[in-house]
Amino acid sequence: MSITIQMETALDVVTKQKALVQEALGPDGAYARLKENLEMLYENADIKAQDKATAIANGLSQFMVSVTNAAMTTGLQWADKEKELVLQKAEME
């Protein structure tokens, strides 16, 4: 005998991804530390303004892609785990 449990759930990934990105970009997040470190490094280096701007732009661009991808992956895993826990709870009832 098999029992079928049917549930409607939504993977609230966007909200979770947004929260994770906001945390990374917040005043105590990785973005602020990266920016401070880059500024300190460039103040002490003999680099032309254009090279400095290019390096900052490239670094921040790569950082943003990395943070966004990591937040989306984590958000998906988080939402999936919540869905799994709801299903497990329903099976126990």
Order of alpha helices (4+ residues) and beta strands (2+ residues): alpha-alpha-alpha
